[in-house]
Amino acid sequence: MININSLNSAFHRVKENKGCAGVDGITIERFEEDLNENLARLADDIVKKNYSPLPLLQILVDKGNGEARRLCIPAVRDRLAQVAVLQIIEPILEKEFEDCSFAYRKGRSVKQAVFRIKKYFEQGYRWVVDADIDAFFDSVDHELLLAKVKRHIKDDAIIRLLELWIKAEVWDGESLTVMDKGIPQGSPISPALANLFLDELDEAMLKNGQRYVRYADDFIVLCKTPEKAKEALKFSNKILDALLLKLDEGDIVSFDDGFKYLGVTFIKSMIMVPFDKPKKEKKILYYPPPLNMSAYYLKKNKGW
């Protein structure tokens, strides 16, 4: 149940993560100035089903390789609501997730994924399907995702909130659009929803007997022969087709030739991890001006 206490707990998590203001220009510090009043109003809106999220603020950040990543940032009030819901649904969804997925989960890490790969190598699995899903976060089908949500979450109020956040408006500095597919990268709720959507792939791969490791939308399948690797690649494509997704890349490589996964280089029995470097701040390439909130509310009230 969402209430002032759960929202207060969520606020402290959001504050720890820092982050910028959303479309309304309200920072975490400004929200905190009238914290009790803001939390009470937000709780009241959610309980009475008057709550409606503000548009997401779309910014572009440098991926570090010369490419831009699109992030969609919720307003502070919406981040609180999402974290409060996440605290409720995370334990429910965690019970459904498979042992082969390592991203966005408490107590799981890249290091654990690497040790799982090492274990399979030592068992004789020397051929690898190295794959990542094409534009995963932009491609998730909303109806398929909501069907998966409803299979595990039985609270209609929470389902309503999740649907509002999935089908969000986005402000890119020039125009407002509504997401008709995809999960917004930058929203606290998105990682859990991403794992939920790909849990069907995880289950299918394991049921098919594959030695399979997934981290977010990148996965590898370890096989004993190149023929088995080709079969595994074909099978993964079949499952992704059913999820209305496709592979960006699907290479078959071997430990003898070497390959890179999650920033780690595997070659023969060696595992080469790059030296730790100071964490770089994400360079923002484009930050749109705040949305004209007066004009936005006027249009909303007139039903435009």
C-alpha positions as CSV (number, residue, x, y, z in Angstrom):
1,M,0.0,0.0,0.0
2,I,1.3,3.5,-0.9
3,N,1.2,5.9,2.0
4,I,3.2,8.8,3.4
5,N,5.6,6.3,5.2
6,S,6.4,4.4,2.0
7,L,6.8,7.6,0.0
8,N,9.1,9.0,2.8
9,S,11.2,5.9,2.5
10,A,11.2,6.2,-1.3
11,F,12.3,9.9,-1.0
12,H,15.5,8.9,0.9
13,R,16.4,6.4,-1.8
14,V,15.8,9.0,-4.5
15,K,17.8,11.6,-2.6
16,E,20.8,9.1,-2.3
17,N,20.7,8.5,-6.0
18,K,20.8,12.3,-6.6
19,G,19.7,13.0,-10.2
20,C,18.4,16.0,-12.0
21,A,15.1,17.8,-12.1
22,G,12.3,16.7,-14.4
23,V,10.2,18.6,-16.8
24,D,8.8,20.9,-14.1
25,G,12.3,22.0,-13.1
26,I,11.8,21.0,-9.4
27,T,15.0,19.6,-7.9
28,I,15.2,17.1,-5.1
29,E,16.3,20.0,-2.8
30,R,13.3,22.1,-3.7
31,F,10.9,19.2,-3.2
32,E,12.5,18.6,0.2
33,E,11.7,22.1,1.3
34,D,8.1,21.2,1.8
35,L,8.6,17.5,2.1
36,N,5.7,16.5,4.4
37,E,3.2,18.6,2.4
38,N,4.5,17.2,-0.9
39,L,4.4,13.6,0.3
40,A,0.9,14.0,1.8
41,R,-0.4,15.5,-1.5
42,L,1.2,12.8,-3.5
43,A,-0.1,10.0,-1.3
44,D,-3.6,11.5,-1.4
45,D,-3.5,11.7,-5.2
46,I,-2.4,8.1,-5.5
47,V,-4.9,6.7,-3.0
48,K,-7.8,8.6,-4.6
49,K,-6.6,7.7,-8.1
50,N,-6.2,11.3,-9.1
51,Y,-2.5,10.8,-9.7
52,S,-1.1,11.3,-13.2
53,P,2.6,11.4,-14.0
54,L,4.2,14.4,-15.6
55,P,6.0,13.9,-19.0
56,L,9.4,12.4,-18.9
57,L,12.4,14.7,-19.7
58,Q,14.4,13.2,-22.6
59,I,18.1,14.0,-22.3
60,L,21.0,12.7,-24.4
61,V,24.1,11.4,-22.6
62,D,27.5,10.3,-24.0
63,K,27.8,6.5,-24.0
64,G,31.6,6.9,-23.9
65,N,32.0,5.5,-27.4
66,G,31.0,8.5,-29.4
67,E,27.3,7.5,-29.4
68,A,24.4,9.1,-27.6
69,R,22.1,7.3,-25.2
70,R,18.6,8.6,-24.7
71,L,17.5,8.8,-21.1
72,C,14.0,9.7,-20.0
73,I,13.9,11.3,-16.6
74,P,10.7,11.4,-14.5
75,A,9.9,14.4,-12.3
76,V,11.0,14.0,-8.7
77,R,7.5,13.3,-7.5
78,D,7.1,10.5,-10.1
79,R,10.5,9.0,-9.1
80,L,9.2,8.8,-5.5
81,A,6.0,7.1,-6.6
82,Q,7.9,4.6,-8.8
83,V,10.4,3.7,-6.0
84,A,7.5,3.2,-3.5
85,V,5.9,0.8,-6.0
86,L,9.2,-0.9,-6.7
87,Q,9.6,-1.6,-3.0
88,I,6.3,-3.5,-3.1
89,I,6.7,-5.4,-6.4
90,E,10.5,-6.2,-6.3
91,P,10.2,-9.1,-3.8
92,I,7.3,-10.5,-5.8
93,L,9.1,-10.4,-9.2
94,E,12.4,-11.5,-7.7
95,K,10.8,-14.9,-6.9
96,E,10.0,-15.4,-10.6
97,F,13.4,-14.5,-12.0
98,E,16.0,-17.1,-13.0
99,D,19.5,-17.8,-11.7
100,C,21.0,-16.9,-15.1
101,S,20.1,-13.2,-15.0
102,F,22.6,-10.9,-13.2
103,A,21.6,-7.3,-13.9
104,Y,19.4,-4.9,-11.9
105,R,19.1,-7.4,-9.0
106,K,20.2,-7.1,-5.4
107,G,23.2,-9.2,-4.6
108,R,24.0,-9.8,-8.2
109,S,26.8,-8.4,-10.3
110,V,29.0,-8.5,-13.4
111,K,31.6,-10.4,-11.3
112,Q,29.1,-13.2,-10.6
113,A,28.2,-13.4,-14.3
114,V,32.0,-13.7,-15.1
115,F,32.4,-16.6,-12.6
116,R,29.4,-18.4,-14.1
117,I,31.0,-18.2,-17.5
118,K,34.3,-19.5,-16.0
119,K,32.5,-22.4,-14.5
120,Y,31.0,-23.4,-17.9
121,F,34.3,-23.0,-19.6
122,E,35.8,-25.5,-17.0
123,Q,33.0,-27.9,-17.8
124,G,34.1,-28.0,-21.5
125,Y,31.8,-25.3,-23.0
126,R,34.2,-23.6,-25.3
127,W,31.9,-22.2,-28.1
128,V,29.9,-19.0,-27.4
129,V,26.9,-17.3,-28.9
130,D,27.6,-13.6,-28.1
131,A,24.4,-11.7,-28.5
132,D,22.6,-8.5,-27.7
133,I,19.0,-7.4,-28.4
134,D,18.5,-4.7,-30.9
135,A,17.2,-1.5,-29.3
136,F,15.6,-3.5,-26.5
137,F,14.5,-0.6,-24.3
138,D,12.9,1.1,-27.3
139,S,11.2,-2.0,-28.6
140,V,9.3,-3.6,-25.7
141,D,5.7,-4.2,-26.7
142,H,3.4,-2.6,-24.1
143,E,0.6,-5.2,-24.3
144,L,3.0,-8.1,-23.9
145,L,4.6,-6.4,-20.9
146,L,1.3,-5.5,-19.2
147,A,0.1,-9.1,-19.7
148,K,3.3,-10.3,-17.9
149,V,2.7,-7.7,-15.1
150,K,-0.9,-8.8,-14.6
151,R,0.3,-12.5,-14.3
152,H,2.3,-11.6,-11.2
153,I,0.8,-8.4,-9.7
154,K,-2.8,-8.7,-8.6
155,D,-3.2,-5.2,-7.1
156,D,-5.3,-3.2,-9.6
157,A,-4.0,0.2,-8.2
158,I,-0.4,-0.8,-8.8
159,I,-1.2,-2.2,-12.3
160,R,-2.8,1.2,-13.1
161,L,0.3,3.1,-12.0
162,L,2.6,0.8,-14.0
163,E,0.5,1.3,-17.1
164,L,0.7,5.1,-16.6
165,W,4.5,5.0,-16.4
166,I,4.9,2.6,-19.3
167,K,2.7,4.7,-21.6
168,A,4.3,7.9,-20.6
169,E,4.5,11.3,-22.4
170,V,8.0,12.4,-23.3
171,W,9.2,16.0,-23.7
172,D,12.3,16.3,-25.9
173,G,12.6,20.1,-25.8
174,E,10.5,20.6,-28.9
175,S,7.4,18.4,-28.7
176,L,5.4,16.1,-26.5
177,T,4.9,12.5,-27.7
178,V,3.4,9.4,-26.1
179,M,5.4,6.2,-25.9
180,D,3.6,3.5,-27.9
181,K,6.3,0.9,-27.1
182,G,9.5,0.6,-25.1
183,I,10.5,1.1,-21.5
184,P,11.9,4.5,-20.5
185,Q,15.6,4.2,-19.6
186,G,16.1,6.5,-16.6
187,S,13.0,5.5,-14.7
188,P,13.4,3.6,-11.4
189,I,10.8,1.1,-12.4
190,S,12.3,0.2,-15.8
191,P,15.0,-2.3,-14.7
192,A,12.6,-4.6,-12.9
193,L,10.2,-4.4,-15.9
194,A,13.0,-5.2,-18.3
195,N,13.9,-8.3,-16.3
196,L,10.2,-9.3,-16.1
197,F,9.9,-9.0,-19.9
198,L,13.0,-11.1,-20.6
199,D,12.2,-13.7,-18.0
200,E,10.4,-15.7,-20.7
201,L,13.6,-15.8,-22.7
202,D,15.5,-17.0,-19.6
203,E,13.0,-19.7,-18.9
204,A,12.9,-20.9,-22.5
205,M,16.7,-21.1,-22.8
206,L,17.1,-23.0,-19.5
207,K,14.3,-25.4,-20.3
208,N,16.0,-26.0,-23.6
209,G,19.1,-27.1,-21.7
210,Q,21.3,-24.1,-22.6
211,R,24.2,-22.8,-20.6
212,Y,23.1,-19.3,-20.7
213,V,24.1,-16.0,-19.0
214,R,22.2,-12.7,-19.4
215,Y,23.0,-9.3,-18.2
216,A,20.3,-6.8,-19.1
217,D,19.8,-7.1,-22.8
218,D,23.2,-8.7,-23.5
219,F,23.4,-12.5,-23.3
220,I,25.7,-15.4,-24.1
221,V,25.1,-19.1,-24.6
222,L,28.0,-21.5,-24.0
223,C,28.2,-24.7,-26.1
224,K,30.5,-27.6,-26.6
225,T,30.5,-27.5,-30.4
226,P,30.0,-24.8,-33.1
227,E,27.0,-26.8,-34.4
228,K,25.4,-26.6,-31.0
229,A,26.1,-22.9,-30.9
230,K,24.3,-22.5,-34.2
231,E,21.3,-24.4,-32.9
232,A,21.3,-22.2,-29.7
233,L,21.4,-19.0,-31.8
234,K,18.5,-20.2,-33.9
235,F,16.5,-21.1,-30.8
236,S,17.1,-17.8,-29.1
237,N,16.0,-16.0,-32.3
238,K,12.8,-18.0,-32.2
239,I,12.0,-17.0,-28.6
240,L,12.8,-13.3,-29.3
241,D,10.5,-13.4,-32.4
242,A,7.7,-14.4,-30.0
243,L,8.5,-11.4,-27.8
244,L,8.6,-9.1,-30.9
245,L,12.3,-8.5,-30.5
246,K,15.3,-9.2,-32.6
247,L,19.1,-9.5,-32.2
248,D,21.3,-6.6,-33.0
249,E,24.3,-9.0,-33.2
250,G,24.5,-12.7,-32.8
251,D,28.1,-13.9,-33.3
252,I,29.5,-17.4,-32.7
253,V,33.0,-17.2,-31.2
254,S,35.3,-19.4,-29.2
255,F,37.5,-19.1,-26.2
256,D,40.5,-20.0,-28.4
257,D,39.9,-16.9,-30.5
258,G,38.7,-14.8,-27.6
259,F,35.8,-12.5,-27.0
260,K,34.7,-9.6,-24.9
261,Y,31.6,-9.6,-22.7
262,L,30.5,-7.0,-20.0
263,G,33.8,-5.3,-20.5
264,V,35.8,-8.4,-19.6
265,T,38.0,-10.2,-22.1
266,F,37.9,-14.0,-22.2
267,I,40.7,-15.8,-24.2
268,K,41.4,-19.5,-23.6
269,S,41.6,-20.0,-19.8
270,M,42.4,-16.3,-19.2
271,I,40.0,-13.7,-17.9
272,M,41.3,-10.2,-18.3
273,V,39.5,-7.4,-16.4
274,P,40.5,-3.8,-17.1
275,F,42.1,-1.8,-14.4
276,D,39.6,0.1,-12.2
277,K,39.3,3.7,-13.4
278,P,37.7,6.6,-11.6
279,K,34.0,6.6,-12.5
280,K,33.3,9.2,-15.0
281,E,30.3,11.4,-14.8
282,K,27.9,10.9,-17.7
283,K,28.5,13.8,-20.0
284,I,25.1,15.3,-21.0
285,L,25.1,16.1,-24.7
286,Y,21.6,17.7,-24.7
287,Y,19.4,18.9,-21.9
288,P,16.1,20.3,-23.0
289,P,14.6,23.5,-21.6
290,P,11.8,22.9,-18.9
291,L,8.3,22.3,-20.2
292,N,5.9,25.3,-20.0
293,M,3.9,23.8,-17.2
294,S,1.1,26.4,-17.2
295,A,0.4,25.7,-20.9
296,Y,0.7,22.0,-20.3
297,Y,-1.9,21.9,-17.5
298,L,-4.2,24.2,-19.5
299,K,-4.1,21.7,-22.4
300,K,-4.6,18.8,-20.0
301,N,-7.6,20.4,-18.3
302,K,-9.2,21.1,-21.7
303,G,-8.7,17.5,-22.7
304,W,-6.4,18.4,-25.7
